[in-house]
Amino acid sequence: MSNYLIEVAKKLQALSQSGLTYCKDKYDIERYEELRYLSSEIMNKISHTPIEEIKDLFARETGYATPKVDIRGVVFKDNKVLMVKEELDNKWSLPGGWADVGLSPSEIIVKEIKEEASILTKPKKLLAVLDKKCHPHPPSPYHTYKLFILCEFLSGEICPGIETSDVGFFSLEELPPLSLGRNTRTQIEMIFDFLTDPNKDTIFD
């Protein structure tokens, strides 16, 4: 039930955000503001996050509501995958983060891997485009698409960055505790399939 209510809250937030972007009638603006407040209340009841914090989070979102894009880099070495330990939750994930305005997905993932693991890489193939709601991630206030990009190691020595406290290569059998908001075990298993079958088609949804 909680997952269903989260989806309802996100849809209410998207409707209110888009409505506030284009609406000119003051009465309709009041209705869309009320919709945004209702979405904040639902998220508050489910997540126990202070409602003012949720309202502030939603209020920062402007323009027509679209999914956010999270980009993750996949770097293999000796049949192991590169992972970084996140400062925020002390759990591990594939390097990456939110897409930046003005940069292509390839440019973003090269930048993220450099910042989080200190190595230079070259994007080679889009492995997957996943809708976060279709996978067992913890609840999130955002509707998110996740891009997984295979990258070739070029040069450098792995080293933590500003937002990471550790970095290493791991086999599927020895995965560290995962940052489940960023990646799940089934997704890590998915990318390892490309290690054994490089010609595997891109996965979506």
N, C-alpha and C positions, 0 to 999 in steps of 0.2 A: 504493500500500500504506500509506503514512504517513497519508493521510486516513482510510483505513478503520480503522487502529489508533487514531487520535484519537477516532473515533466510538465504538469499543469502550471506550476509556478513559472517555469521558464517560458512557456507559451504566453502566459499573461504578461510577463515582462516584455517579451518580444512585441506583442500587440501594442502595449502601452508606449514602448520606445518608438516604434514606427508611427503610431498615431500622433505622438507629441512632435515628431519630426515634420509632419506634413499638415497637421490640423491648424486652422486659423480661428475657428469658432470657440469663444471662451468657455461655453458650456461643455463642448466636447473635450476641450483641454482638461477641464475639471474631471470629467469621466475617465480620461486616460491616466490622469494623476492618481485617481482612486484605484484603477486597475493595477498600477505600479505598487501602490501601498498594499493591496491585497496579495500580490505576488511576494512582497517582502514579508508579510505576516506568515504566509505559508512556509517560506524558507526558514523563518525564525522558529516556528513550532517544530520543524523537522530537525534542523541543525543545531538549535539552541545558540546560534550566533546572535549577538545583540541586534535588535531590529534597526537601530540607527546605522550600524556598520553595513548591514545589508542594503538599506536605502541609499547610503552613500555609494556603495559598489554599483548598484543599478543606475543611479543618477549620472555616473561617469560615462555610461554607455549612451552614445548619441547617434543620430542618423538611422537609416533603415536597418533593422536588426538582421544580422547574418551570423552564421556560425563562426566561432574563432578557429584559428588554424595553429595547431601544435606540430612542430617539425622535429623528428628524431633521426639521428645519424646512426648508421650501422657500419661499424668498422671491424673486420675480422683479421685476426692474426693467429697463426698456428692453431686453427680450428677453435678459437676463442673469440668472444665479442667484447668490444670496449664498453666499459660502464663507468659512471662517475657517481660519487657519493654526494648527495645533495645536502647543503648546509641547513636548509629549512626543516627537514625531517630526519636527517641522518640515515636515509635509506638510499638505495641505488637505482639508477636509471640509465637508459641510453642517453648520451649527450643530446641536448637540444633545448627547445623552448618555443615561446610564441613567435609567430611570424612578424617581421618588422615591415612597416610601410616603406616602400622605396627599394626593397631588396627582393630578388627572386628567391625561390626556395633553395636553389643551389648555393646562392651567395649566403643565405641565412645559415645553412647547416655547416658550411665551411667556417663561418665566423663563430658559431656556437661551439663547434668541436675545438677550435683554437682557444677560445676563452675558457672552456671547461676542462680540457685535457691537454692543452699546450702543444698539439701536433697539427701539422698541415695535412690536408686531405683533398681528394678530388672526387666530386659526386659522379657516380657511374650509372645508377639505375634507381627508378622509383619502384620500391618493393610493394608498398601497400598504401591505400587511402582508406582509413577506418573512421566510422562514426562512433564516437566515444560511448554513446548510449547503448550501442549494440554489444558492448564488452563489459566484463565485470569490474569496472572501476568504482571507487567510492562515489557517493553523490557529489555533483558539481553544479554551481549556479549557471554555468555556461553550456550551450550546445557547441560541441567541439569536434572538428575533423582532425585526425591525426595522420600525418604523412611520415612514412619511414623510407629513408633514402640510403641506399648502399653507397659507401664512400671508400675509395682506395687510399691506403696509408701512403704518404709521400715522404715525410721527413719529420724529425724531432724526437724528443723523449717525453713520454707521458708524465704529466705533472698536474696537480690540482690547480684550479683557477680561483677567481674571486668568489664564485658561488658554490664551489665544490671543496670538499675536505679530503677527498681521496679519489684515486683513479686506478683502474686495473683491467686486465683481460680475464674473462671467465668462460669456462665451458658450461654447457647446458646442465651438466651434472653437479656443478659446484656454484650455482648462482647465489649471490648474497641476498639479504633481505631487500625486497623490491619496494620502490616508491610507487605504490599502486595507483596513485593519481596520475602518474606519468606513463607507466607501462605495467602490464600484467605478465604473468608467467606464460599464458597461452600466446601472447604476442611475441615473447622472446622465442618460444618454440617455433612460432610461425617464421620468424626471420632465419632461424637455423635451418629451416627447410631449403632456403635459397643457397645455403652453403653446400648442401649435397646435390641440389639441382639448380644451377645458375640460370638455366633457361626457363625456369618456372614463371608463369604469367603473373603480372601484377595483381594483387588482391585488393578488392574494394568492398566497403561496408563491413 
